Amino acid sequence: MARTRRGPVVWWTVVLAMTAGCAGTGGDGRGAATPGASHAVPDERPDYTGVPKWTPRTTQEARGEVRTRPDGERIQVRYKGWSTKDFSAFRTYAYDDTRPGLPVQKVTMPPGLAGDPREGRKLFLSRQIGPCTGCHLIPGDDVWPAGSVGPDLSTIGDRNLPDAYLYQQIHDIRTVFPQSAMPAWGTAGILKPEQIAHLVAFLQTLRGPLPPEKDPDRNPFTRKKPVGFGDNLDPTNNPAVLLAESAEGLWSAKGPAGKSCADCHRGGVEMAMRGVATRYPRYVKAYKRVMSIEDFLTVHAPETTGREMPAQSADNLDMTMLVKMQSNGMPVAVDLASPEARAALARGKASFLRRVGQRNHACADCHTPEKGANKFLGGRLLGDVGDGLTKHFPTWRTSQTQVWDMRKRMQWCMTPLGANMLPADAIEYAELELYLTSFDQGKPISVPGIRH
């Protein structure tokens, strides 16, 4: 039986930005800004006709199964400590999910609906809903950590905007700013009319002059940016290095079929696997799909050694890190030119720009400079896809005390966005990972990484 490591998951409900009027993606990604004008990925329309069906080969908690409890409640099975809320009502990244995104909804503020500023402030800070402070700065020593993805609202009341205008922006900002990344709180059913009225009343109280800041780090516009977590390849600093090295025993151990990895890959893992990771993810003809090393191990290990290595198992993650470490310092060199790669890249790019879930977000909303990249989402600095996001995965997450690969990171993003996650080895995630990896082309691999 494959090992599965477990660890605590600390949940902070993530919400994206009020980026009124900025460039970004529409409901289907058309008309969106393409990250990196000189990027080598072709601008082609995605073709989904040749994508094969795939049976998940993952641990049970990584499959994204939706079940019905005896009491009739539908849940999605996720990792230990994660929410089990089912978001089947909202579209996902699945290629066969052809539902449209949330419709744009223009409303009128109900006459006589008066809000309570005190209730509005509670809602603004509520982690069960947003919090709005994840993107917007407002006054208050209790506002920590505030984000900078959206505009500073500390004195928005001084603008004397009509209540009806603010009400519409909160209900569905897309009627005013079609490309905004801010969720359509009312259209999505997250906020009720009276709650929006409370928020409007609160925003109207935010006026200057503002008191001096006691702590410059409270303000995301003056906060120091994080500088990293030390040497990621130092085993005394990064526990994942020891986990990767422990897989050397697995490399030499014979499986149920009487063979080991070492029997076919001669010269030791250091010689046999040198440079292999630079080419992944890649299209694998035998399986007619793009695969990461993690994906490939789920089929290659049982076919050759008889040992199961399901995605997200400890054996799979440790072996992936061991293989990737043999390419450390070598430049990423994935195939971007073959017909299969070009088709997969087009689909991966479309996924990057596709809005999903109850909050109607796309990857591009967080990870392009036109939107959230290099800004704070709460206390977390959002990465820029143009800088490369993949070359350090799998990575040790200090906040989780676990190794996460890119797929688990993708799955983690889904739940706070209000979308059901796909299986960890889904083709959709593999092609999205290939698209992300294309931004790392030519950059040196450094695995395992270490991040918060």
C-alpha positions in Angstrom: 0.0 0.0 0.0 1.3 3.4 -0.9 2.3 5.7 2.0 0.3 8.9 2.4 1.7 11.6 4.7 -0.8 13.8 6.5 -0.4 17.1 8.2 -2.3 20.1 9.4 -3.9 22.4 6.9 -4.4 26.0 8.1 -7.4 27.6 6.3 -7.6 31.2 5.5 -10.5 31.9 3.2 -9.0 33.5 0.1 -10.7 36.1 -2.0 -9.4 38.0 -4.9 -9.5 41.6 -5.8 -11.5 44.7 -6.4 -9.5 45.7 -9.4 -11.9 48.1 -10.9 -11.2 48.9 -14.5 -8.0 46.9 -14.8 -7.2 44.6 -17.7 -8.1 41.0 -17.3 -10.1 38.0 -18.4 -13.7 37.8 -19.5 -16.0 34.9 -18.6 -14.4 32.7 -21.2 -10.9 34.3 -21.4 -11.5 36.0 -24.7 -10.1 39.5 -25.0 -7.8 38.8 -22.0 -4.3 40.2 -21.7 -1.8 37.5 -22.6 1.0 37.2 -19.9 4.3 38.2 -21.4 4.0 39.7 -24.9 7.2 38.0 -26.0 6.2 34.6 -24.5 6.7 31.7 -26.9 3.3 30.0 -26.4 1.3 30.2 -29.7 -1.9 32.1 -29.7 -4.2 29.4 -31.0 -7.8 28.4 -30.3 -7.9 25.3 -28.1 -9.1 22.1 -29.7 -10.6 19.6 -27.2 -11.6 16.9 -29.6 -8.5 14.7 -29.2 -8.3 14.7 -25.5 -8.6 11.1 -24.1 -10.6 10.0 -21.1 -8.4 9.3 -18.1 -9.1 7.1 -15.1 -7.7 8.8 -11.9 -4.7 7.0 -10.3 -4.5 9.0 -7.1 -5.0 8.6 -3.4 -8.6 8.6 -2.3 -8.5 12.1 -1.0 -6.9 13.5 -4.2 -9.6 12.3 -6.6 -12.2 15.0 -6.0 -15.1 12.6 -5.7 -18.5 14.0 -4.9 -20.6 11.8 -2.5 -24.0 12.0 -0.9 -24.1 11.4 2.9 -26.8 9.4 4.5 -28.6 12.6 5.5 -28.7 13.6 1.8 -26.0 16.3 2.0 -23.6 16.3 -1.0 -19.9 16.8 -0.3 -16.7 16.7 -2.2 -14.0 14.5 -0.6 -10.8 16.5 -0.2 -7.7 16.4 1.9 -7.8 16.1 5.7 -8.6 19.5 7.2 -10.0 20.9 4.0 -13.6 22.0 3.4 -15.9 19.3 2.1 -18.4 21.8 0.7 -19.8 20.8 -2.7 -19.6 23.5 -5.4 -21.2 21.4 -8.2 -23.5 24.3 -9.1 -20.5 26.2 -10.5 -18.3 25.4 -13.4 -14.8 23.9 -13.1 -11.7 23.4 -15.2 -13.0 20.1 -16.6 -12.8 20.1 -20.4 -16.3 18.6 -20.6 -17.8 21.3 -18.3 -19.2 23.6 -21.0 -21.5 25.6 -18.7 -21.2 29.4 -19.1 -19.8 31.6 -16.3 -21.9 33.7 -14.0 -24.2 36.0 -15.9 -23.7 39.7 -15.5 -26.6 41.1 -13.4 -27.6 44.8 -13.2 -29.8 45.6 -10.1 -31.4 48.5 -8.4 -30.8 49.1 -4.7 -34.1 48.3 -2.9 -35.8 51.6 -1.9 -35.7 52.2 1.9 -33.0 49.6 2.5 -30.8 51.2 5.1 -27.5 49.6 6.2 -25.8 49.6 9.6 -22.1 50.7 9.4 -21.2 48.5 12.4 -22.6 45.4 10.7 -20.9 46.4 7.5 -17.5 46.6 9.1 -18.0 43.1 10.6 -18.9 41.8 7.2 -15.9 43.5 5.7 -13.6 41.7 8.1 -15.4 38.4 8.0 -13.3 35.4 7.0 -16.4 33.4 6.4 -17.2 35.7 3.5 -14.0 37.3 2.3 -12.5 38.9 4.0 -12.7 42.1 2.0 -9.4 43.1 3.7 -7.7 40.4 1.8 -7.7 42.9 -1.1 -8.5 46.3 0.4 -6.9 48.4 3.1 -9.2 50.2 5.6 -8.3 51.9 8.9 -8.0 50.0 12.1 -5.3 48.3 14.2 -7.4 45.1 13.9 -7.0 45.1 10.1 -4.3 42.5 9.6 -3.2 41.4 7.2 -4.7 43.7 4.5 -4.0 43.2 0.8 -3.2 45.5 -2.0 -4.7 43.6 -5.0 -7.6 46.0 -4.8 -7.6 49.8 -4.3 -7.1 51.4 -0.8 -10.6 52.1 0.5 -9.5 54.0 3.6 -11.1 57.3 2.4 -13.6 56.1 -0.1 -16.4 58.0 1.7 -14.7 61.3 0.6 -15.5 60.5 -3.0 -19.2 61.0 -2.2 -20.3 58.1 -4.5 -24.0 57.4 -4.6 -25.2 54.5 -2.4 -26.8 52.9 -5.5 -23.4 53.0 -7.3 -21.6 51.3 -4.5 -24.5 48.8 -4.1 -24.2 47.8 -7.8 -20.4 47.5 -7.6 -20.6 45.1 -4.7 -23.5 43.1 -6.1 -21.9 42.8 -9.6 -19.0 45.1 -10.5 -18.9 43.8 -14.0 -21.8 46.1 -15.1 -19.3 49.0 -14.6 -15.9 47.3 -15.0 -16.4 44.2 -17.1 -12.8 42.9 -16.7 -12.6 43.3 -12.9 -11.4 40.4 -10.8 -13.7 41.3 -7.9 -16.4 38.6 -7.3 -20.0 39.3 -8.2 -21.0 39.0 -4.5 -24.7 39.4 -5.1 -25.0 37.5 -8.4 -23.1 34.6 -7.0 -25.4 34.5 -4.0 -22.6 35.0 -1.5 -24.1 38.3 -0.1 -27.8 39.1 0.5 -29.2 42.6 -0.3 -29.3 43.6 3.4 -25.6 42.6 3.8 -24.6 44.7 0.7 -26.5 47.6 2.2 -24.5 47.2 5.5 -21.3 47.3 3.5 -22.4 50.4 1.6 -23.2 52.2 4.8 -19.8 51.2 6.2 -17.8 52.4 3.2 -19.6 55.8 3.3 -18.1 56.3 6.8 -14.5 55.9 5.6 -13.2 59.5 5.4 -10.0 61.4 6.0 -7.9 62.6 7.4 -6.3 59.3 8.5 -4.2 58.9 11.6 -0.5 58.1 11.2 0.3 54.5 10.7 1.7 52.8 13.8 3.2 49.9 11.9 4.3 50.3 8.2 3.7 46.6 7.7 0.0 47.0 8.4 -0.2 48.9 5.2 0.4 46.6 2.2 1.5 49.5 0.1 4.5 50.1 2.4 4.9 46.6 3.8 8.3 44.9 3.2 8.2 42.0 0.7 9.3 38.6 1.9 12.8 37.6 0.9 12.5 33.8 1.0 13.1 31.0 3.4 16.8 30.3 3.2 18.7 27.6 1.2 16.1 25.2 -0.2 18.7 22.5 -0.8 20.1 22.5 2.8 18.6 19.5 4.6 19.0 21.3 7.9 16.7 24.0 6.6 14.3 22.1 4.2 12.9 18.7 5.5 11.9 17.8 2.0 15.5 17.2 1.1 15.7 14.3 3.6 12.4 12.9 2.3 13.7 13.0 -1.3 16.9 11.2 -0.2 14.9 8.6 1.6 13.5 7.5 -1.8 16.9 6.1 -2.7 15.9 3.0 -0.8 12.7 2.8 -2.8 14.7 3.2 -6.0 16.6 0.1 -5.2 13.8 -2.0 -3.6 12.3 -4.7 -5.8 8.5 -4.4 -6.2 5.9 -7.2 -6.4 7.0 -7.9 -10.0 10.5 -8.7 -8.8 12.1 -5.6 -10.4 13.3 -2.3 -9.1 13.9 1.1 -10.7 17.6 0.4 -10.5 17.3 -2.8 -12.6 16.3 -0.9 -15.7 17.9 2.5 -15.0 21.6 1.6 -14.6 24.4 3.7 -13.1 22.5 4.9 -10.0 19.8 7.5 -9.8 22.3 10.4 -10.1 23.5 9.2 -13.5 20.3 7.6 -14.8 18.0 10.5 -14.1 20.3 13.4 -14.9 18.4 15.8 -17.1 15.2 13.9 -17.2 13.2 16.4 -15.2 14.1 19.2 -17.6 11.7 17.7 -20.2 8.6 17.4 -18.0 5.7 17.9 -18.2 5.7 16.4 -21.7 3.4 14.6 -24.1 3.7 10.8 -23.6 2.7 9.0 -26.8 1.9 5.7 -25.0 -0.8 7.4 -23.0 -1.8 10.1 -25.5 -1.6 12.8 -22.9 0.7 15.3 -21.2 2.2 14.0 -18.0 4.3 15.4 -15.2 6.8 13.1 -13.5 4.2 12.5 -10.8 1.6 11.4 -13.5 4.1 9.2 -15.2 5.0 7.4 -12.0 1.4 6.5 -11.4 1.5 4.2 -14.5 5.2 3.4 -15.0 5.9 2.1 -11.5 3.1 -0.5 -11.4 3.8 -1.5 -15.0 7.5 -2.2 -14.5 7.9 -3.0 -10.8 4.4 -3.9 -9.7 4.5 -1.2 -7.1 1.6 1.2 -7.0 2.6 4.9 -6.8 -0.7 6.8 -6.9 -0.6 10.6 -7.3 -0.3 12.4 -3.9 1.1 9.3 -2.1 4.3 9.8 -0.2 6.1 7.3 -2.4 5.1 9.3 -5.5 6.1 12.6 -4.1 9.4 11.4 -2.6 10.4 9.6 -5.9 9.5 12.7 -7.9 11.7 14.9 -5.8 14.6 12.4 -6.0 14.3 12.3 -9.8 14.0 16.1 -10.1 17.0 16.7 -7.8 19.3 15.0 -10.4 18.5 17.9 -12.7 19.0 20.7 -10.2 20.8 23.6 -11.8 19.9 22.5 -15.3 17.6 24.7 -17.4 14.0 23.7 -18.1 13.7 22.5 -21.6 10.1 21.3 -22.2 8.7 20.6 -25.7 6.8 23.7 -26.9 7.0 23.0 -30.6 5.5 19.6 -31.5 1.9 19.5 -32.7 0.9 17.7 -29.5 2.6 20.2 -27.3 1.1 23.2 -29.1 -2.4 21.8 -28.8 -1.9 21.1 -25.1 -0.4 24.6 -24.6 -3.4 26.2 -26.2 -5.7 24.3 -23.9 -3.6 25.1 -20.8 -3.6 28.8 -21.7 -7.4 28.7 -22.0 -7.6 27.1 -18.6 -5.3 29.8 -17.2 -7.7 32.5 -18.5 -10.9 30.6 -17.7 -13.1 31.9 -14.9 -14.5 29.2 -12.6 -16.3 28.7 -9.4 -18.7 30.7 -7.3 -16.3 33.6 -7.1 -15.8 33.5 -10.9 -12.0 33.7 -10.8 -9.2 32.8 -13.2 -5.5 31.9 -12.5 -4.7 35.1 -14.4 -6.5 37.2 -11.8 -3.8 36.4 -9.2 -0.8 35.7 -11.3 -0.5 38.4 -14.0 0.9 41.9 -13.4 -2.2 43.4 -14.9 -4.1 41.9 -12.0 -2.8 40.6 -8.7 0.8 39.5 -9.4 3.5 41.1 -7.1 0.7 42.5 -4.8 -0.4 41.3 -1.4 -3.4 39.0 -1.0 -3.8 39.5 2.7 -0.3 38.8 3.9 0.7 36.7 1.0 2.7 38.1 -2.0 1.2 36.7 -5.2 3.6 35.3 -7.7 3.9 36.4 -11.3 3.5 33.7 -14.0 6.1 35.6 -16.0 8.7 35.0 -13.4 8.0 31.2 -13.4 6.0 29.4 -10.8 7.0 25.7 -11.3 10.7 25.1 -11.2 10.8 24.6 -7.4 8.0 22.1 -7.2 7.5 19.8 -5.4 8.1 22.2 -2.5 8.0 22.1 1.3 5.3 24.3 2.7 6.2 25.6 6.1 2.6 26.5 6.9 1.4 23.0 6.3 4.6 21.0 7.3 4.1 19.0 4.1 5.5 18.5 0.6 3.1 19.8 -2.0 3.5 19.3 -5.7 2.0 21.7 -8.3 -1.2 19.7 -8.6 -2.1 19.9 -4.9 -1.4 23.6 -5.1 -3.9 23.9 -7.9 -6.4 21.8 -6.0 -5.9 24.1 -2.9 -6.8 27.1 -5.0 -10.1 25.7 -6.1 -11.9 25.4 -2.7 -11.7 29.1 -1.6 -12.7 30.1 -5.1 -15.9 28.0 -4.8 -15.0 25.4 -7.4 -14.8 21.6 -7.1 -11.3 20.3 -7.6 -10.4 17.8 -10.3 -8.3 14.6 -9.6 -4.7 15.4 -9.0 -3.6 13.6 -12.2 -6.3 15.2 -14.4 -5.3 16.0 -17.9 -6.6 19.5 -17.5 -4.2 20.1 -14.6 -1.3 18.5 -16.6 -1.8 20.9 -19.6 -2.2 23.9 -17.3 1.1 22.9 -15.6 2.7 22.6 -19.0 1.5 26.2 -19.8 2.9 27.4 -16.5 6.2 25.6 -17.0 6.6 27.3 -20.4 7.3 30.5 -18.5 10.2 28.7 -16.7 11.8 27.6 -20.0 15.5 28.1 -19.8 15.5 28.7 -16.0 17.3 26.4 -13.6 15.5 23.7 -11.7 15.8 23.8 -7.9 13.9 21.0 -6.2 12.7 20.7 -3.5 11.6 24.3 -3.0 10.6 25.8 0.3 7.7 28.2 0.6 5.3 29.3 3.3 
